[in-house]
């Protein structure tokens, strides 16, 4: 009698442990996505304080988590619509709101320094730095389209938000750590930053097919553009560490335009 009672307890615990393990494994990708969102929230705090080094570091960490949540979902075979929506919500913060705040801060800093003719007008209370926040709106719109666009399974249409985010967070780092005076001069010019904001907003939502770095197979003939891009990126990182980030993203767009992804389906 006691033995049967103990056996029931053991079976009860075993079944609950199995259920807990199954639920936990199913939630691992979502936990990684929430880690991305958490990094984005921390980055936003540092961006508001104009601590660009810490803000950029947490954005990069968030993008790292963003890459691995989808991979974890595929490996664990738990990919689903909930994870896809949660991923985009996290990206809105990490790769939308944060770069928008950083662009706002850069423009605002230039206004205070009077480094060009766009000077803050106290009488009209017009702060052109708010234009930088358009990046957050364009990123949110791009992510909403991505979630319902069935064409973007193996390639991208428009610049991915993490690429835009990396471009923007590199700007204050270039200004602070790079020795290339021309690049620093451009970043100190609000006409350039505002024009860049509009260009990035357009690229994120334009019908431009861009290749993905995911490899279905590794033959050189089928993936030579990807191999070329990776090799050139490594060389750029080696020779121009901080400036390499925007150059790599420009190179990514140019190479995609040269060789249109063959699996991109026209409407």
Secondary structure, 3 states (H helix, E strand, C coil): CHHHHHHHHHHHHHHHHHHHHHHHHHHHHHHHHHHHHHHHHHHHHHHHCCCHHHHHHHHHHHHHHHHHHHHHHHHCCCCCHHHHHHHHHHHHHHHHHHHHHHHHHHHHHHHHHCCCCCCCECCCCECHHHHHHHHHHHHHHHHHHHHHCCCCCCEEECCCHHHHHHHHHHHHHHHHHCCCHHHHHHHCCHHHHHHHHHHHHHHHHCCCEEECCCCCCCCHHHHHHHHHHHHHHHHHHHHCCCCHHHHHHHHHHHHHHHCCCCCCCCC
